[in-house]
Amino acid sequence: MERRVTALVQPGAALDGVRPVNISRDLPGIARLIEVCFGDRLDRAGQSAIAEMRALGRSGALVRVLALLFRNLPGWQHGFVCERAGRIVGNVGAQAADNGPDTWLMANVAVHPDYRRLNIASDLMRAALEHAQRSGAVRAMLQVDEDNTAALAMYARLGFHKLTVRTLWERRPTPELPRRALLPDGIELRHAQPSHWPQEKILLQSLRAEGITWTAPMQVDTLRPTLGRSLQNLLDGRGEERWLALSGSEPVGWFYIARALGGPDQLRIVARPPWAAQLYPALLTAALARLGRRAWVLGLEHPAGDGDDLWIGHHFRAVRTLRWLGLNLSAAR
């Protein structure tokens, strides 16, 4: 971050330049900008976020009160925008990850097509990274489309490095349930109990060190089964299941289901490489059987290029392939 932002202005100012988001009035403009820049690539979660921005934007100053009352309100209030003649032409969202304030996520980095190649994106990123540092972050992470070479080059100049590449898949509701694939000989599938957590943790840390979900990267501990987590799921109308594939006492595979009230549901699948080709079909069909004939879309996030034919054969459609990037902020101080 050698070049510091010099055009940073205050949230209420009418000057052109980069400034912190004013959530009382900026959300509709941010929503329009994101639709212009990413409209053809937005998944269901992205479309829902746009709708939520518009709804909150209509509440005006009330959204500031909501941000104080509800900690899980999306972190747009920590982002930055770039304004030209009263029009929002650039945006970056910034917020602490679900697993703690030492990791901050950067999202929705967008610049209107008419204002590109003016260093707006890099100015926005520097402002957001400096804010994250001041807030105690030691690392920053973001996702970028794997084929967005211009953005990848910019993030490389800022010091970001590749962590992993994940494909987002979606499966629409289908009336048929697939035939259950057999487990390999010597493998049994068990519904994971709290006592299994140490085994789960070892497996996930070795195979998904970057994290299972984007909003809680680098920490598999966020999945630890606790009474507090169970109560929060109950309040949120959310259901979770975790299943372990065991060879004797050794965990060799795992799947996780998150049922959401009103959908979409989520699925994650993990298997040790020597077992993956045989285990993936058994884990996938077992998970689909557990879900049954749900009315919601099922989302799967999985390492790119791993098991693609299997997912396609079970009616999943690839939505986006995203590269996760990381930056050590403590080294950039």
DAGI-V74845 format. One line per field, one symbol per residue. psi: psi as a letter, one per 40 degrees, with the letter a starting at -180 (. if undefined). Layout:
psi: ???
//
This chain:
psi: fdhihefhiideieiiahiihgedeedddddddddddedeehaddddddddddddddeebdddddddddhdehifdeeaiihihfehheiihihiiideieehihhifhhhhdefifeedddddddddddddddeeieiiiiiihdegdddddddddeeiihdihihhiihihidihihhiiiihehihihhideedddddddddddfdeididegieheeeehhidddddddddefiiiihhhhhgbehheiiihhhhiheiiiihhhhiiddeddddddddddddddddagieiihhhhihhehedddddeffihhdihhhhiihhddee.
//
